[in-house]
Structures are given as C-alpha cells and as structure tokens.
C-alpha cells in the first residue's frame, strides 16, 4: 500500500526534530462540536453545508461524523489567548451557520441515535471500511489539548509520567452521562464507545524515540494503521506538531470549562517538565494500574475514588484533584492561567456530568440538549 504521506512512517530523527523545534509550553485547543437540527435538536448530519458557509476559514474542519465540526485554535503562550480564540471561533460558527444548525458541545448527544451518518472523506474511507458499524458509533466529541514541550527527551519523559494523570483529567472533564435518551449511570459514556475501535484508552509507555518510530514502521508494514492520526490513544506524542496531545477530556459545554481543562493540562506538563529538568527520574506507572483509575473516572467522574498508584492507597477523587490543583497553582500562575485554574477548582465540585444531571433528572434528555445549546457561547467562569 502506498502511504498518503511521503513522510510516513516517520524516523526517530524526524520525530526528535519535531519535538525539539516546538516552542516550550505553548497550548492549543481542538474542540469537536455537535450540529443539531433547530426544530428537533436531533443530531444534524450537514457538516459539509456548514463548512461551506464558513468560507474556507482554516479554524474549522470536518471530522468523521457528518454531524460534527472541529474548531482548531492556534498555539498560544497562555491559556487565556487560546480560550479567547475558542470563544471567537464558536461565535463565528453561530453567526455564519446558526440559521441552519444549532451548536452544542458535550461528550455525546443526550438523546439522538448513537448510529449516524459519516463524512466520506478520503482520509476516513479506510476507517469506515475497516471498522464498519463500530465506526458508525463514533458520534462522540472530545476536547483535545496540545501542549508543546520544546525538547524531545523532556517530552518523552513527561509523556510516560503524564499517563498516570489521565484519569484525574478525565474525571474533571467528564461530560457525557446521557446517551440515546437515557442516563447511562456513567459520568462519561464516550470512552466506552471509543473502545469499539483499537488503540484507545491509556497509552503504552514509550522507551525511546527509536521505539516510537518502530511503532509507526510496524503499522505501515502491516497496514494496521497507515498514519499517525489513527494512533488514537488518550495521550499521544503528536508526530506532526511536536506536542503532547491530551485526548482524554470530553467535549466541554462552556468555553470557560474548556479553558480550565487546558490550564490543568498546560500546568501539568510544565510541572513535570521542570522536575525532569531538575534531574528527577519521573515515576512511570503500569498501564493496568492507570486503567483501574480510568474506569473510576468513567463511572463516577469527580464523585468516586482512585488509587494512588505509587503509594498503594485509595482516596476520594475530589481530594486527589484538589491536591493536584494546589500543586499546579504556581505553574498556572507562571503561564497566566491562575483564573482558569480557579475555575477548575469549581469544576471539582460541579463538572459537566453533574450539571447535565441537574438538568436531565427533572427535565429529561431533551431538556439537556436545550441546555447545551443555550450554553455554547457561555464564557463566564462562575
């Protein structure tokens, strides 16, 4: 099979160069948002029509679901800049396409069918053909946060340790309790749908850039995955951008919530990076240990408990999150994200999943959809 990308598979040297070149601790956001029919609030598979109304604006692109548009913000030194860019893009989307679709963001749609129309773009044809009905279930929305590191060896060390923090970030960002009209009993059903496909969840450790290059060489040789974009784990070393990409958060209903999640990711990377630079050997947990906590985040969000993987004890998730945010506070201040981190503290008490249930338990899943639309442009931090 001929690769669609001449640089595929990447070499260890090429990977190193990409991560060495990226400006340290800049942050960017990819925001997957749902298109809803104005009359019924069902998912509306008209993304190509919406994209045409945006006139080639590079901030917007199609994704696999035909009922979804992705917003991409440029890399920024501060989360405040990235959040402002996200709000501006959401406003543009509403201004130019709000007459043909309502816009909303959450991990999944609360009541539409979980099987829907997909965009038949060239880059998705193999996914659709290979995974069939499982691909049709991927009507899910994530918030993806990219943080550059500025040094290849530092990036690799941070990646291996940051895996342990994915469950806490997932718990904070859990925002998908309703699916196909019912409360699933999960704080986030989105990752369970993702697991219908391979290369999902907690990623493997990567021992060296040579071993990372070998992953892609094997994928190309076996035709198992034909580009780096289908290395779908919840944290990945982005081979093209030279960033750590956090893919674990659900789509966030409000811009302020998205900014808070981005601030935590940026401060976490900076904290681990500074420890690495000081000569500390960063601890690396086993995937199965992290996966135990990942299940708790999926099931309970912030309202459960998790294992401290290195201490061998168990504590309430809220307690672990409060402790982490306190540790990250000076790092966030250095990055100009003190306000966003303070909002993350409020999300420890009431995150998206809890807020959705407060609407949906008395009003039903359709009330949740209305609520999501109403808050699409909400940038308040209260």
C-alpha positions in Angstrom: 0.0 0.0 0.0 1.3 3.5 -0.9 1.3 5.8 2.0 -0.8 9.0 1.6 2.0 11.0 3.4 5.6 10.9 2.0 6.9 11.4 5.5 5.2 8.3 6.7 6.4 6.4 8.6 8.5 9.0 10.5 12.1 8.3 11.5 13.4 8.7 15.1 15.4 11.6 13.9 12.4 13.3 12.3 10.4 12.8 15.5 13.1 14.2 17.6 13.4 17.3 15.4 9.7 18.0 15.6 9.7 17.9 19.4 12.9 19.9 19.7 11.5 22.6 17.4 8.2 23.2 19.2 8.1 26.3 21.4 8.0 25.2 25.1 4.7 25.1 26.9 2.5 26.8 24.3 -1.0 25.4 24.2 -3.6 24.9 21.5 -7.2 23.5 21.6 -9.2 21.3 19.2 -12.9 21.5 20.0 -15.3 19.0 18.5 -18.8 20.4 18.4 -22.2 18.9 17.5 -24.6 20.2 14.9 -28.3 19.9 15.9 -31.5 20.4 14.0 -33.1 23.7 15.1 -36.6 22.2 15.3 -35.9 18.8 17.0 -32.4 19.2 18.5 -31.5 15.8 17.0 -28.0 15.4 15.5 -28.0 17.0 12.1 -25.6 15.5 9.5 -25.0 18.7 7.5 -21.4 19.4 8.3 -20.3 19.9 4.7 -23.0 22.6 4.3 -21.9 24.3 7.5 -18.3 24.2 6.4 -19.2 25.8 3.1 -20.8 28.7 5.0 -17.5 29.3 6.8 -15.9 30.2 3.5 -12.6 28.3 3.9 -11.8 29.6 7.4 -8.9 27.5 8.5 -10.2 27.3 12.1 -12.9 24.8 11.1 -12.7 21.4 9.6 -14.7 18.2 9.1 -14.4 15.2 11.3 -15.6 11.6 10.9 -19.2 12.3 12.0 -21.3 14.2 9.5 -23.0 16.0 12.4 -19.7 17.5 13.8 -17.4 20.4 13.1 -14.0 20.7 14.7 -12.6 24.1 15.8 -8.8 24.4 15.9 -7.1 27.3 17.8 -3.5 28.3 17.0 -0.8 27.6 19.5 -0.7 30.3 22.2 1.7 31.1 25.1 -1.2 31.5 27.5 -4.5 29.6 28.0 -6.3 32.9 28.1 -5.3 33.5 24.5 -6.4 30.0 23.5 -9.7 30.4 25.3 -10.4 33.7 23.7 -9.6 32.2 20.3 -12.0 29.3 21.0 -14.8 31.7 22.0 -14.3 33.8 18.9 -14.4 30.7 16.7 -17.6 29.5 18.4 -19.2 32.9 17.8 -18.2 32.8 14.2 -19.7 29.4 13.8 -23.0 30.6 15.3 -23.0 33.9 13.3 -22.4 32.2 9.9 -24.2 28.9 10.4 -26.7 29.4 13.2 -29.5 29.7 10.8 -29.0 26.1 9.5 -27.9 24.3 12.7 -27.8 24.8 16.5 -24.4 24.3 18.1 -23.6 22.4 21.3 -20.7 20.6 22.9 -20.6 17.6 25.2 -19.1 14.1 25.1 -22.1 12.7 23.3 -25.6 13.8 22.2 -28.0 13.1 25.0 -30.9 11.5 23.0 -30.1 11.1 19.3 -29.5 7.6 17.9 -25.9 6.5 18.6 -25.5 5.4 15.0 -25.2 8.1 12.4 -24.0 9.3 9.0 -20.3 9.7 8.5 -18.3 12.0 6.2 -17.0 10.0 3.3 -13.7 11.9 3.0 -10.6 10.1 1.6 -8.9 10.1 5.0 -11.9 8.4 6.6 -12.6 5.8 3.9 -10.3 3.2 5.4 -11.7 3.7 8.9 -15.3 3.3 7.6 -14.4 0.3 5.6 -12.3 -1.5 8.2 -14.4 -0.8 11.3 -17.9 -0.9 9.7 -20.7 -0.5 12.3 -18.2 0.4 15.0 -17.2 3.5 13.0 -20.8 4.5 12.8 -21.0 4.6 16.6 -18.2 7.2 16.8 -20.6 10.2 17.2 -18.5 11.4 20.1 -16.9 14.8 20.8 -13.6 15.3 22.6 -11.7 18.4 23.7 -8.1 17.8 22.6 -5.4 19.9 24.3 -2.0 20.3 22.7 1.0 21.3 24.8 4.4 21.8 23.3 7.4 20.9 25.4 10.4 22.2 23.4 12.8 19.3 23.9 12.4 15.8 22.7 13.9 14.0 25.7 11.8 16.1 28.1 8.7 15.4 26.0 9.3 11.6 26.2 9.8 11.7 30.0 6.7 13.9 30.5 4.6 11.6 28.3 5.4 8.4 30.2 4.6 10.0 33.6 1.6 12.1 32.4 -0.2 8.9 31.6 -0.8 8.5 35.4 -2.8 11.8 35.5 -5.2 10.9 32.6 -7.9 9.6 35.0 -7.9 12.7 37.1 -8.2 14.9 34.0 -10.9 12.6 32.6 -12.8 12.8 35.9 -12.7 16.6 35.9 -13.8 16.8 32.3 -16.5 14.0 32.4 -19.4 15.4 30.4 -21.4 12.5 28.9 -23.9 10.9 31.3 -26.9 10.7 28.9 -26.9 8.6 25.7 -29.8 7.7 23.4 -32.3 9.3 25.8 -31.2 7.5 29.0 -28.9 8.2 31.9 -26.2 5.6 31.4 -25.1 5.5 35.0 -21.7 6.7 33.8 -20.2 10.1 34.2 -18.9 9.7 30.7 -20.0 7.0 28.2 -17.8 8.5 25.5 -14.7 6.3 26.1 -16.7 3.2 26.1 -17.9 4.0 22.6 -14.3 4.7 21.6 -13.3 1.3 22.8 -15.2 -0.2 19.9 -12.1 0.8 17.9 -8.4 -0.2 18.6 -5.7 1.9 20.1 -8.0 3.5 22.7 -7.6 4.4 26.4 -4.4 4.6 28.4 -1.5 4.5 26.1 1.6 2.3 26.3 4.9 3.6 27.6 7.5 4.6 25.0 11.1 3.8 25.9 12.8 5.9 23.2 12.3 7.7 20.0 13.7 4.7 18.2 11.0 2.6 19.7 8.3 5.2 18.8 9.5 5.2 15.2 9.4 1.4 15.2 5.7 1.6 16.2 4.9 3.5 13.1 7.1 1.4 10.9 5.3 -1.7 12.1 1.9 0.0 11.5 2.9 0.8 7.9 4.5 -2.6 7.2 1.4 -4.5 8.5 -1.1 -1.9 7.1 -2.6 -2.0 10.7 -2.6 1.8 10.8 -1.5 3.9 7.9 -0.9 7.3 9.5 -0.1 8.8 12.9 -3.6 10.2 13.2 -5.1 6.8 13.9 -2.8 6.3 16.9 -5.9 7.1 18.9 -4.8 6.8 22.5 -6.0 9.2 25.1 -2.5 10.8 25.3 -0.1 10.8 22.4 3.1 12.4 21.2 1.8 14.2 18.1 4.3 13.3 15.4 3.5 16.3 13.2 3.0 19.1 15.7 5.7 18.1 18.2 3.2 18.3 21.1 1.8 16.3 23.9 -1.9 15.8 22.9 -4.3 15.2 25.7 -7.3 13.4 24.1 -8.9 12.2 27.3 -11.3 15.1 28.0 -14.9 15.1 26.9 -16.2 18.0 24.8 -16.9 20.9 27.2 -20.2 22.6 27.1 -18.9 26.1 28.1 -15.8 27.8 26.9 -14.7 28.5 30.5 -14.8 24.8 31.2 -12.6 24.1 28.1 -10.2 26.8 29.3 -10.0 25.2 32.8 -9.1 21.8 31.3 -6.5 23.3 29.0 -5.0 25.2 32.0 -4.6 22.0 34.0 -3.0 20.2 31.1 -0.5 23.0 30.4 0.4 23.4 34.1 0.8 19.6 34.5 3.2 19.4 31.5 5.2 22.4 32.8 5.4 20.9 36.3 6.6 17.6 35.1 9.0 19.3 32.6 10.6 21.3 35.4 11.0 18.3 37.5 12.7 16.5 34.6 15.0 19.5 34.0 16.0 19.4 37.7 17.3 15.9 37.2 14.4 14.0 38.8 13.7 10.5 37.5 9.9 10.8 36.9 7.9 7.9 38.1 6.1 5.7 35.5 3.1 3.6 36.4 1.9 0.4 34.8 -1.0 0.7 32.3 -3.2 -1.7 34.2 -2.9 0.4 37.3 -3.9 3.6 35.5 -6.7 1.7 33.8 -8.3 1.0 37.2 -8.5 4.7 37.9 -9.6 5.4 34.3 -12.7 3.2 35.0 -13.5 5.2 38.1 -13.3 8.4 36.1 -15.7 6.9 33.5 -18.1 5.6 36.0 -18.1 8.2 38.8 -16.3 11.3 37.4 -15.3 13.5 40.4 -17.6 11.7 42.8 -15.7 8.5 43.1 -12.3 7.4 44.5 -9.0 6.4 42.9 -5.8 4.6 43.8 -2.6 6.5 44.3 -0.7 4.2 42.0 2.7 4.7 43.5 1.6 4.9 47.2 -0.7 1.9 47.0 -3.6 3.7 48.8 -7.1 4.9 47.8 -8.5 8.3 48.2 -11.6 10.3 47.1 -11.1 11.7 43.6 -12.1 15.2 44.7 -9.3 15.1 47.3 -6.7 14.0 44.7 -7.9 16.7 42.3 -7.7 19.4 45.0 -4.2 18.3 45.9 -3.1 18.3 42.3 -4.6 21.8 41.6 -2.8 23.2 44.6 0.5 21.8 43.4 -0.1 23.2 39.9 -1.2 26.7 41.1 2.2 28.4 40.8 2.8 26.8 37.5 -0.5 28.0 36.2 0.3 31.5 37.5 3.5 31.4 35.6 1.5 30.6 32.4 -1.1 33.4 33.1 -3.8 30.8 33.8 -4.5 31.4 37.5 -8.1 32.3 36.7 -8.7 29.2 34.6 -7.2 27.0 37.3 -9.5 28.6 39.9 -12.4 27.7 37.6 -11.0 24.1 37.5 -11.4 24.1 41.3 -15.1 24.9 40.9 -15.4 22.1 38.4 -14.1 19.7 41.0 -17.4 20.3 42.9 -19.7 20.5 39.8 -18.4 19.3 36.5 -20.3 18.8 33.2 -21.7 15.4 34.1 -23.1 16.7 37.4 -24.5 19.8 35.7 -26.2 17.7 33.0 -27.8 15.5 35.6 -29.2 18.5 37.4 -31.0 19.5 34.2 -31.8 16.0 33.0 -33.1 14.2 36.1 -36.1 16.5 36.4 -36.4 17.5 32.7 -35.2 14.5 30.7 -32.6 14.2 27.9 -34.3 16.7 25.6 -34.0 19.4 28.3 -30.3 18.6 28.5 -30.0 19.2 24.7 -31.7 22.6 25.0 -29.4 23.4 27.9 -26.3 22.5 26.0 -27.3 24.8 23.1 -28.0 27.7 25.4 -24.5 27.5 26.9 -22.5 27.1 23.8 -21.3 30.7 23.9 -21.1 30.9 27.7 -17.7 32.2 28.6 -18.4 33.0 32.3 -16.3 31.3 34.9 -18.9 31.1 37.6 
